[in-house]
Amino acid sequence: LSGEELRKEVETTHLGRGEIAVWWLTQASWLVKFRTTTILIDPWWRDLDAGDHWGKLLGEFPLTPEQHPHVDFIFCTHWHDDHICPESLPRLAKAQSHAKFIVPIRSRQMLIDMGIPRGSIHSMRGNDSGQLKNGLSFFAIPAAHEELDTDISNAHLYLGYLLRCDGFTVFHMGDSRPYPNWIGNINRASKLLTNEPGGKPSIDLAMLCINGNDNLRHDEAVDLALAIDADVVIPMHYGMDPGNTVDPQIFVDEMEERAPDIPYVVPIPGEMLLIS
C-alpha cells in the first residue's frame, strides 16, 4: 500500500501481546509498530517528479512526510541524506510536533539547523542507552561506515539501534562494515536490554544491509545473522540507488545455503509484516 491507504492500515492495525508490525519504506527506512508505541527509523523521502538528480532513483516512496501515521519517536542512524533526510525530517517535525528525535550527538546540530526544536532531540554517543515512554528502551550500537569514526569527544558518528518494547527486541544495524567486537557490542546490549546479563542474547528481528560497498555484503549479513542468533532477518538498503544496489536473491541463496533454520523475509515497500 501507499499514501492514505498505508496510513490507514498502520493506524488501524491493533496488535495483541507478543506481536509487532513493520513496514519497509525503502532503503534503510522502517516504520515499526509495537503494541504501545510507534517509531520511524531513518525516514527518507525524495520527490521523484522534481526533475533533479534524484530522478535516477529506482524505487517509489510509499509515504510523503505528511502522510505518515502518528509516530512517537524518530530514530536516525547517521548524517547521510538517506538517513538524516533534509527533505523529510523538517516536514515530519512540523506535521508531528509531539515526536522526539534520537540521533548521534555529532548530528544534533544538523537537526537544529533544519528548524527542529532542541527540546525534541535526544542525542546518543554510542555504547549508551536510553529509556523512553511507553516502555521503549534502546541501546545505541557504534557502526563503522566504513570506519569506526568518532569526533574529538570520542562520540561515534555512525550508529545502529537495538530497540526493546512489549517484550520484543529489534535490531536496526544502520550502515556499517564489520569491525572488531561489533558482535560483542550487539550481544552485550541485547543481554542488558532483556535484563539477562548472564543469559543468552535474544534478538527477535534483525534488519540487515546487504548492498556492500561501504556496507555489509549479502554474505556478511548472513554471517551477522548467525552470530547474533536472530529469530527473523529482513534485508535492506538496496533497490533504490542504481549505483549502490544488489538483487536480494543473492541474500536469499546465501541464507538458504548457510542459515536454513533462520526465517527471513524479503520485504516489499509498503507491505505490512506481522511478527508474532
Secondary structure as GFF3:
##gff-version 3
##sequence-region A 1 276
A	DSSP	alpha_helix	3	12	.	.	.	ID=ss1
A	DSSP	beta_strand	20	24	.	.	.	ID=ss2
A	DSSP	beta_strand	30	33	.	.	.	ID=ss3
A	DSSP	beta_strand	38	41	.	.	.	ID=ss4
A	DSSP	three_ten_helix	53	56	.	.	.	ID=ss5
A	DSSP	three_ten_helix	65	67	.	.	.	ID=ss6
A	DSSP	beta_strand	73	75	.	.	.	ID=ss7
A	DSSP	alpha_helix	88	95	.	.	.	ID=ss8
A	DSSP	beta_strand	100	104	.	.	.	ID=ss9
A	DSSP	three_ten_helix	105	107	.	.	.	ID=ss10
A	DSSP	alpha_helix	108	113	.	.	.	ID=ss11
A	DSSP	three_ten_helix	118	120	.	.	.	ID=ss12
A	DSSP	beta_strand	121	124	.	.	.	ID=ss13
A	DSSP	beta_strand	128	131	.	.	.	ID=ss14
A	DSSP	three_ten_helix	133	135	.	.	.	ID=ss15
A	DSSP	beta_strand	137	142	.	.	.	ID=ss16
A	DSSP	beta_strand	159	165	.	.	.	ID=ss17
A	DSSP	beta_strand	168	172	.	.	.	ID=ss18
A	DSSP	alpha_helix	182	193	.	.	.	ID=ss19
A	DSSP	beta_strand	205	209	.	.	.	ID=ss20
A	DSSP	alpha_helix	218	228	.	.	.	ID=ss21
A	DSSP	beta_strand	232	236	.	.	.	ID=ss22
A	DSSP	alpha_helix	249	258	.	.	.	ID=ss23
A	DSSP	beta_strand	272	275	.	.	.	ID=ss24
###
